[in-house]
Amino acid sequence: MPAAAMPAVIAAAVLAGPLQASARIDLPARTPEQVLALLAGNKVQQLSGTLEETASLGLPQLPDLGPGSTGSSGRATPGGPAAAAANPLTAGNISQLLGFLTTPHTVRVYLDGPANQRVQVLDTLAERDVIRHGPTVWTYDSGANTATELTLPNPRRPKTGAPGALAPGSFEWAPGAVPTPAALAAEVVKGMDPSTQLSLGSNTTVAGHSAYVLQLVPRTGASLIGKVSIAVDSGTGLPLRVTVTARGQDSAALEVGFSKLELTAPPASTFLFTPPPGTSVTRKSQPAVPTKPGGFTPGTVITRPGAIATPLAAPAPGAPANDHPAVTHHATPKVATSGTGWATIVEAPAGTVPATLSGSPALAQLLQPVAGGHALSTTLFSVLITPDGAVFAGAVPLAALQQAAAAK
């Protein structure tokens, strides 16, 4: 798998839940290349649907580890997505990622162009929402009984197909960088190279929509991934479901797809939000600072390529504007790669994981001590953190990461 696709695959484990099997159907004959072109031509900008995802990555369910996390229970604890946005490497955020990797979730999504989006993550006993209507973005956490209203500076947007533009059917604002099948498929497909064998599976239906099944199989045995299948709507080209199977396995290790889908504009009221009585409300404005080429947009934290830009807190009254993290440029991490194709290893430098997190309960629950550091091993990917805070990750066995780290 291309290096850029791996973070999206990992982020896709943000949710989980069963999908209904679909019957085989007849469709006009197409070649794999024609289905790939159909997918690339997807222009869907209006939809209402329910996303379900399953993750069977060989990870145990673990308890909640801190504020702002869902843990393995799927319940949000005080803090919520807004509190966690400023620093992805916190105990709460690590625990939330772990919950996403191990716990079923259901997500309702609504889209009417880039300026009207709503995402509802349904936890066991709570709900987390992000609602965008023009320059106004609301985040709401019913478990924490908190809401945040963010006013955006209405920046210029790249044209469809330009670098930085969203894949049609994707969502710019979503709690935990929730991936749609469209966003995940775009990450997987855009880096295809000769290390990928392309074919078609049996036609199917997903959420009542007929679909071709595009299959991507690594030509190497060095990757943990055995196959990626993308169900592509036969009429619009919208990716309806993405399934990732581990090498040597028959059942899906990861699946994200629609269980319900209507390709029509949601009612305008869907994108209006009034906090329930008793909700603690915070209001912020994001400074209008232009994006700097080659890096991240100031005032945001990007957690994966193609992910949403998560707003940081606005400057405190009297704080020097140029020194506050909400208006300063976040330098691009110096990330290197080794290997090729599906066996690519991403290498982040020493200090990527702060020393203050080395002994955190969250990391202790998530990682296991191994030769050369601490590791997370799943059926689809491995992560190694060395004692100096460097990070090695890829869709490869842990031994490959240890070998790469030892070579440094």
Secondary structure, DSSP 8 states (H G I E B T S, - for coil): --TTHHHHHHHGGG-----------------HHHHHHHHHT----EEEEEEEEEE--S-------STT--GGGT---TTHHHHHTT-SSSHHHHHHHHHHHHS-EEEEEEEESTTEEEEEEE-SS-EEEEEEETTEEEEEETTTTEEEEEE--------TTSTT---TT--SS-TT----HHHHHHHHHHT--TTEEEEE---EEETTEEEEEEEEEES-SSSSEEEEEEEEETTT--EEEEEEEETT-SS-SEEEEEEEEE-S---GGGG-----TT-EEEEEE-------TTS--TTEEE-STT--EEE-----TT--GGGSTTTS-------EEES-GGG-EEEE-TTSS-GGGTT-HHHHHH-EEETTEEEEE-SS-EEEE-TTS-EEEESS-HHHHHHHHHT-
